[in-house]
Amino acid sequence: MTIDLKNTQAIEQLLRDMFHAAVASAQPDIRIPEFLDEARAACKGKLVVIGAGKASAAMARAVEAKWSGPLSGVVVTRYGYEEPCAHIEILSAAHPVPDAAGHSASKRILETVSNLSEDDVVLCLISGGGSALLPLPIDGLTLEDKQGINKALLRSGATIREMNCVRRHLSQIKGGRLAAACHPARVINLLISDVPGDDPADIASGPTVGDPTTCAEALEIIDRYKIAIPAAVRTQLETGALESIKPDDARLSRVSTHMIATPHMALQAAAELGLKAGIATYILGDAIEGEAKDVGTVFAGITKQILAHDAPFQRPCILLSGGETTVTINGNCSGKGGRNVEFLLALGVALHGTPNVYALAGDTDGVDGLEEIAGALLTPDTLDRAWKMGLSARDALANHDAHTFFGKLDQSLITGPTRTNVNDFRAILIL
């Protein structure tokens, strides 16, 4: 199914189709069924389903559809991501800044796994977004404190690993504590990864896996990014009183973990579509991090090299990548943006209207930043059209206002809730 590379609409549609193929490959109803045999073999008592994340309700629905025996449980998902379930209670809460509903849901989940026996099985469904949805802070830290720390971390430019290290040490449920609460039941983790490197400890801040990081590391991150915390909490971090559950803890001996969907799997699905269209397609990496605008500038340099020298790849070609970049906001910022559209706008600014380059960047959960917009599309005439409309790409980039920029050009990618989350998707098509 080759496409006409002189047809602009066909090119743009191919990029959209590749994004949707990546999202479709990570849908829970596709990925869940093959992992239920272990639970069937192990379950001699009750099956209890718990979970948190943007995909958790869809994961719970997929479990119910394929499980023949009795089951019960509770999961929490983001507002608007609910799915109907007959036996599993679906709760919803705020993301990315936690709220009281998430606080209550965290307590409800802990109550659900209390007093289990070794014959029982806990099926834990975790996906991206679960960290904000499980805001049960340590004693001495209020929900308002946790909200402030979360906002500060999001604005600081800290990596997802750094943010999660802090979150694990300020929580009663993360950093393996939920798994410890399930003991002595068997725990089977089914995870959808949204983090570079697919480390289970970083997916929703690892509530049901051991945490190798320490209080000292968490405190160093807090100090590096000048995050304000109460003095009593600082003291507890300094003394190690808030240490998380470590991987060799005996209470984790009956925990098994399966990665059912990952960013690389999603990129592979998109690459297959590009190859079917007759275009050489390359996955450059599924764990790319750094400042979004800097990554965009680097990818523009790679694109220019291909255009000028047909190296390291010959044209036409498509470059795919994933991971989780960051956006550091200094001072007050009124712009509406996200890391994917910031990457895309920086790419466009660096290319400055270079012909024969099309690109799409979006978050596979359908939400880039704080906006209900997945991402955007960049075309060779984007900057020229913007200029004629009185829009400055450089000003929009400086104000982290890429959603407004692409929205006015009608180049936003809006999907609604995707019910999954395998991180960022970036595609650059070079003719």
VENHUPE-V808080 format. One record per residue. N is the residue number from 1. PHI is phi in degrees with one decimal (none if undefined). NEAR is the number of other ideal C-beta (glycine too) atoms within 12 Angstrom. Layout:
N	PHI	NEAR
N	PHI	NEAR
This chain:
1	none	14
2	-74.9	14
3	-115.9	28
4	-80.2	17
5	-76.0	23
6	-99.1	11
7	-98.8	15
8	-59.2	21
9	-63.0	16
10	-65.7	22
11	-65.0	34
12	-62.8	29
13	-66.5	21
14	-60.5	37
15	-63.3	43
16	-63.4	33
17	-62.9	27
18	-66.1	46
19	-60.8	45
20	-66.7	29
21	-65.7	32
22	-62.2	49
23	-65.6	44
24	-62.6	28
25	-66.1	33
26	-106.7	46
27	-70.5	32
28	-56.7	45
29	-66.4	26
30	-87.5	26
31	-90.5	35
32	-68.5	38
33	-52.7	21
34	-69.4	18
35	-102.5	31
36	-88.7	32
37	-61.6	15
38	-62.3	21
39	-66.5	37
40	-61.1	22
41	-70.8	14
42	-87.9	24
43	-81.7	30
44	-109.1	16
45	-123.1	22
46	-91.9	28
47	-103.1	36
48	-114.8	41
49	-104.5	46
50	-129.8	53
51	175.5	54
52	-155.9	56
53	138.5	49
54	-66.8	50
55	-101.1	51
56	-64.5	55
57	-67.6	44
58	-66.2	42
59	-66.3	52
60	-63.3	47
61	-61.6	31
62	-65.3	38
63	-63.2	43
64	-57.3	34
65	-66.9	23
66	-114.2	24
67	-102.5	30
68	-89.9	13
69	-95.8	18
70	-70.1	18
71	-158.5	32
72	-152.1	28
73	151.9	40
74	-152.6	36
75	-132.4	52
76	-123.9	54
77	-130.5	48
78	-74.0	44
79	-51.4	27
80	91.4	21
81	-107.5	41
82	-66.8	25
83	-134.2	34
84	-71.5	14
85	-133.6	29
86	-86.9	18
87	-121.6	23
88	-103.7	37
89	-74.5	30
90	-106.1	34
91	-108.2	37
92	-135.5	29
93	-154.1	41
94	-87.1	31
95	-152.0	41
96	-91.5	36
97	-94.6	29
98	-66.2	45
99	-135.2	27
100	-64.3	20
101	-63.7	25
102	-66.5	40
103	-60.4	32
104	-66.6	24
105	-62.8	40
106	-60.3	42
107	-62.6	27
108	-62.6	27
109	-67.5	46
110	-61.7	32
111	-61.7	21
112	-64.5	34
113	-101.5	38
114	-77.0	20
115	62.0	16
116	-87.7	30
117	-107.1	20
118	-70.9	20
119	-84.1	17
120	-84.8	33
121	-123.2	40
122	-103.9	48
123	-98.3	50
124	-104.7	53
125	-108.2	53
126	-123.0	55
127	-142.8	53
128	-56.5	48
129	95.2	50
130	-64.2	55
131	-63.4	49
132	-67.8	44
133	-83.7	51
134	-121.7	54
135	-89.7	46
136	-112.4	39
137	-70.4	35
138	-63.9	34
139	-59.2	16
140	97.2	20
141	-123.9	33
142	-84.1	22
143	-61.3	28
144	-63.7	18
145	-60.5	26
146	-62.9	39
147	-62.1	25
148	-64.7	23
149	-64.4	39
150	-61.5	37
151	-61.8	22
152	-64.0	24
153	-63.8	40
154	-63.3	33
155	-88.1	27
156	-79.4	27
157	90.4	29
158	-62.9	34
159	-73.1	32
160	-63.2	41
161	-63.7	31
162	-66.5	32
163	-60.4	38
164	-69.6	44
165	-60.1	40
166	-64.7	47
167	-58.9	49
168	-63.0	47
169	-89.6	44
170	-114.2	50
171	-126.9	45
172	-91.9	32
173	-128.7	47
174	-90.0	51
175	61.3	46
176	85.8	41
177	-68.9	38
178	-67.6	47
179	-62.7	45
180	-62.3	35
181	-68.4	35
182	-78.0	42
183	-55.3	28
184	-97.6	24
185	-65.9	38
186	-75.3	35
187	-117.6	44
188	-117.8	39
189	-90.4	45
190	-114.8	42
191	-115.4	47
192	-106.6	51
193	-83.4	45
194	-125.2	47
195	-122.8	41
196	-59.2	31
197	89.3	27
198	56.9	32
199	-74.6	31
200	-56.9	41
201	-69.0	39
202	-99.7	40
203	-85.5	52
204	59.3	54
205	62.7	51
206	56.8	47
207	-66.4	55
208	-122.9	52
209	-135.9	43
210	-67.7	33
211	-114.9	40
212	-80.4	24
213	-81.4	36
214	-123.0	22
215	-58.2	30
216	-61.5	19
217	-66.1	26
218	-61.3	42
219	-67.0	30
220	-63.4	20
221	-67.2	34
222	-57.5	32
223	-72.1	20
224	-60.7	19
225	-99.7	26
226	54.6	15
227	-87.2	34
228	-78.6	18
229	-136.7	34
230	-60.8	23
231	-59.2	13
232	-65.4	19
233	-69.3	31
234	-57.9	24
235	-61.0	16
236	-65.7	24
237	-68.8	35
238	-63.7	22
239	-87.9	14
240	81.7	17
241	-67.8	19
242	-102.2	39
243	-62.5	28
244	-81.8	41
245	-80.0	36
246	-88.1	25
247	-57.4	24
248	-93.0	13
249	-64.3	23
250	-60.4	16
251	-70.7	25
252	-101.2	35
253	-67.6	20
254	-109.9	27
255	-107.9	37
256	-122.9	26
257	-129.8	31
258	-127.9	31
259	-91.1	29
260	-90.0	39
261	-152.1	47
262	-137.2	37
263	-57.0	44
264	-64.9	31
265	-58.3	33
266	-66.2	47
267	-65.6	41
268	-62.6	27
269	-62.8	36
270	-67.6	45
271	-62.3	32
272	-59.8	24
273	-68.5	33
274	-62.7	37
275	-65.9	24
276	-63.9	19
277	-79.8	30
278	86.9	18
279	-119.8	36
280	-59.2	23
281	-128.3	32
282	-125.7	28
283	-94.6	33
284	-85.1	28
285	159.8	27
286	-110.3	33
287	-136.4	30
288	-80.4	37
289	-125.7	31
290	120.7	29
291	-62.1	26
292	-56.2	40
293	-68.3	37
294	-70.4	25
295	-63.0	36
296	-60.6	39
297	-66.4	27
298	-63.9	28
299	-66.3	39
300	-64.2	32
301	-63.6	21
302	-63.6	32
303	-61.8	40
304	-63.5	24
305	-62.8	21
306	-66.1	31
307	-63.3	26
308	-82.8	15
309	-130.5	14
310	51.6	16
311	-148.1	15
312	-77.6	17
313	-129.5	25
314	-85.0	16
315	-82.2	26
316	-74.6	30
317	-154.4	35
318	-124.9	43
319	-106.2	43
320	-110.8	43
321	-156.3	42
322	-144.5	47
323	130.8	42
324	-150.4	47
325	-79.4	42
326	-129.1	35
327	-127.3	40
328	-93.1	24
329	-106.9	30
330	-105.9	13
331	76.9	11
332	-75.9	9
333	-142.4	21
334	-99.8	13
335	-73.3	27
336	-109.9	27
337	-151.1	40
338	-160.6	43
339	-66.5	49
340	-72.6	51
341	-72.2	53
342	-67.3	47
343	-56.8	52
344	-65.2	56
345	-67.7	51
346	-63.9	40
347	-59.4	48
348	-64.1	48
349	-62.2	31
350	-68.2	31
351	-78.8	35
352	51.4	24
353	77.9	22
354	-56.0	30
355	-65.7	20
356	68.7	26
357	-128.9	39
358	-124.3	43
359	-149.8	50
360	-137.0	49
361	-138.8	53
362	-159.9	49
363	-92.2	51
364	-68.7	53
365	-89.4	47
366	89.5	37
367	-131.3	39
368	-105.0	47
369	75.7	38
370	-102.2	26
371	-98.5	30
372	-81.7	27
373	-133.7	33
374	-74.1	38
375	173.1	47
376	-162.0	50
377	-119.8	43
378	-114.4	49
379	-123.1	34
380	-58.4	26
381	-99.3	25
382	-57.0	39
383	-66.4	33
384	-65.6	19
385	-63.8	22
386	-63.1	32
387	-59.5	21
388	-66.5	13
389	-91.8	21
390	81.8	13
391	-100.2	27
392	-104.8	21
393	-64.1	38
394	-66.9	21
395	-65.4	19
396	-62.4	38
397	-67.3	37
398	-64.7	23
399	-96.8	27
400	51.2	38
401	-119.6	30
402	-68.4	51
403	-62.7	40
404	-63.8	31
405	-58.0	42
406	-70.4	45
407	-63.1	29
408	-67.3	23
409	-91.7	31
410	59.0	17
411	-119.0	37
412	-73.9	33
413	-107.2	42
414	-117.8	26
415	-116.3	28
416	75.7	15
417	-58.7	29
418	-94.7	43
419	63.1	41
420	-153.9	52
421	-167.6	53
422	-120.6	53
423	74.8	49
424	-79.4	51
425	-128.5	57
426	-133.0	54
427	-135.7	52
428	-122.4	49
429	-103.9	44
430	-118.1	40
431	-94.5	31
